[in-house]
Amino acid sequence: MIVSKLTSKAQTTIPQPVRAALRLEPGDELLYQIDERRVILTKAGGGGATDDPFRTFREWGSEADTKAYAGL
């Protein structure tokens, strides 16, 4: 079982095994589904994921590329 603590500000760190299993990266959105006394955590997959080529092709994600393609 994987455990994390809740801070006084209601924050927690998602443990590394969970981040790896969901392939989470900074900026990813999460979905929470409450099922009685359990919460199901999933990586949000809809919407902008396919609309953003920089998210799909990481080799185009440099700062120079962001500036070069900003107007497109």
Secondary structure, 3 states (H helix, E strand, C coil): CCCCCCCCCCCCCCCHHHHHHHCCCCCCCEEEEEECCEEEEEECCCHHHCCCHHHHCHHHCCHHHHHHCCCC
